[in-house]
Amino acid sequence: MFKPHVTVACVVQAQGKFLVVEETIRGKALWNQPAGHLEADETLIAAAERELWEETGIRAIPQSLLKMHQWIAPDKTPFLRFAFAIDLPEILPTEPHDSDIDRCLWLPAAEILQSSQLRSPLVAESLNCYLSRERYPLDLLSAFNWPF
């Protein structure tokens, strides 16, 4: 049975810099947006808020939807990734609560886009969507008849 991994990611910008999380995977330090899997009892927006807090210690609400990407990883794992935009008025300190996160970095877009440390091509693609000013209202996503 086909079951894609549903994930959320937050492109977080403050004062012209973007937040990335660094984690070590198979001995290599890789960068990603604060991101993770949708859990059974939450909406996409709630998942984005939770992942942002777990991975960075920052509490913020997504302001818009950037894009939904359908992607197949090199290992053939299918993903549906919902990317959200969050603009903060200032760079905030970070404190990861997820033990998989080594550290958080605030970096210029060019440094991220030129890096060989990106966890997947979706990191650059989501940032490019942000930079192109693509934005969709959050009410495009509906938790229909949601029991929680």
C-alpha positions as CSV (number, residue, x, y, z in Angstrom):
1,M,0.0,0.0,0.0
2,F,1.3,3.5,-0.9
3,K,1.9,5.6,2.1
4,P,3.9,8.8,1.6
5,H,5.6,10.4,4.5
6,V,3.8,13.6,5.3
7,T,6.2,16.3,6.6
8,V,6.1,20.0,7.5
9,A,8.9,22.5,7.3
10,C,9.2,26.1,8.5
11,V,11.2,28.7,6.5
12,V,11.9,31.2,9.3
13,Q,13.4,34.6,8.4
14,A,14.5,37.4,10.7
15,Q,16.5,40.5,9.8
16,G,17.5,39.0,6.5
17,K,18.8,35.7,7.9
18,F,17.2,32.3,7.8
19,L,17.1,29.6,10.5
20,V,18.5,26.2,9.8
21,V,19.0,23.3,12.1
22,E,22.1,21.1,11.9
23,E,21.9,17.4,12.6
24,T,24.5,14.6,12.2
25,I,23.3,11.9,9.8
26,R,25.6,9.0,9.0
27,G,28.6,11.0,10.4
28,K,27.9,14.1,8.3
29,A,26.6,17.5,9.6
30,L,23.5,18.4,7.5
31,W,21.3,21.4,7.4
32,N,17.5,21.5,7.2
33,Q,14.7,23.9,8.0
34,P,13.0,23.1,11.3
35,A,10.9,20.2,10.0
36,G,9.4,16.8,10.8
37,H,6.6,14.4,10.4
38,L,2.9,15.0,10.8
39,E,1.5,13.1,13.8
40,A,-1.9,11.4,13.8
41,D,-3.5,13.8,16.3
42,E,-2.5,17.2,14.8
43,T,-3.2,19.5,12.0
44,L,-0.5,20.5,9.5
45,I,-0.2,24.0,11.1
46,A,0.0,22.5,14.6
47,A,2.7,20.1,13.4
48,A,4.8,23.0,12.0
49,E,4.5,24.9,15.3
50,R,5.5,21.8,17.3
51,E,8.5,20.9,15.1
52,L,9.7,24.5,15.2
53,W,9.6,24.5,19.0
54,E,11.1,21.0,19.4
55,E,14.0,21.7,17.1
56,T,14.7,25.3,17.9
57,G,13.0,26.3,21.2
58,I,11.1,29.1,19.3
59,R,7.4,29.4,19.6
60,A,5.9,31.0,16.5
61,I,2.8,30.4,14.3
62,P,3.2,29.9,10.5
63,Q,2.0,33.0,8.6
64,S,1.5,31.5,5.2
65,L,1.9,28.4,3.1
66,L,4.8,28.5,0.7
67,K,4.2,25.3,-1.2
68,M,3.4,21.6,-1.0
69,H,6.1,19.5,-2.6
70,Q,5.8,15.9,-3.7
71,W,9.2,14.3,-3.7
72,I,10.8,10.9,-4.0
73,A,14.0,10.6,-2.0
74,P,17.0,8.8,-3.5
75,D,16.2,5.7,-1.4
76,K,12.7,5.7,-3.1
77,T,10.9,7.0,0.0
78,P,7.9,9.2,-1.1
79,F,7.3,12.5,0.7
80,L,4.6,15.2,0.8
81,R,6.2,18.2,2.3
82,F,4.3,21.3,3.4
83,A,6.5,24.3,3.6
84,F,5.4,27.3,5.7
85,A,6.7,30.9,6.0
86,I,7.4,32.6,9.3
87,D,8.8,36.1,9.5
88,L,10.1,37.2,12.9
89,P,10.8,40.8,13.8
90,E,14.2,39.9,15.2
91,I,16.7,37.0,15.5
92,L,15.8,34.9,18.5
93,P,18.1,32.7,20.6
94,T,17.6,29.0,20.0
95,E,17.5,26.0,22.4
96,P,16.8,22.7,20.6
97,H,14.7,20.3,22.7
98,D,15.2,17.5,20.1
99,S,18.3,15.4,20.8
100,D,18.8,14.9,17.1
101,I,19.5,18.6,16.6
102,D,23.2,19.6,17.2
103,R,22.7,23.3,16.8
104,C,20.7,26.0,15.1
105,L,22.1,28.7,12.8
106,W,20.9,32.0,11.5
107,L,22.4,32.3,8.0
108,P,22.0,34.5,4.8
109,A,20.1,32.8,2.0
110,A,23.1,32.7,-0.3
111,E,25.1,30.7,2.2
112,I,22.3,28.1,2.6
113,L,21.7,27.9,-1.2
114,Q,25.4,27.4,-1.9
115,S,26.0,24.8,0.8
116,S,26.8,21.2,0.2
117,Q,25.4,20.4,3.6
118,L,21.7,20.4,2.7
119,R,19.8,17.4,4.0
120,S,17.7,17.3,0.8
121,P,17.1,19.4,-2.3
122,L,13.8,20.5,-0.7
123,V,15.8,22.7,1.7
124,A,17.0,24.9,-1.2
125,E,13.6,24.6,-3.0
126,S,11.6,25.8,0.0
127,L,14.0,28.7,0.5
128,N,13.7,29.6,-3.2
129,C,9.9,29.6,-2.8
130,Y,10.2,32.0,0.1
131,L,12.6,34.2,-1.9
132,S,10.2,34.3,-4.9
133,R,7.6,35.7,-2.5
134,E,5.2,32.8,-3.2
135,R,2.6,32.8,-0.4
136,Y,-0.8,31.1,0.1
137,P,-3.2,31.8,2.9
138,L,-3.3,29.2,5.7
139,D,-7.0,28.8,5.3
140,L,-6.2,26.9,2.1
141,L,-5.5,24.0,4.6
142,S,-8.6,22.8,6.3
143,A,-8.9,20.3,9.1
144,F,-12.4,19.2,8.0
145,N,-14.6,17.8,10.7
146,W,-11.6,17.7,13.1
147,P,-12.4,16.0,16.4
148,F,-9.6,17.5,18.5
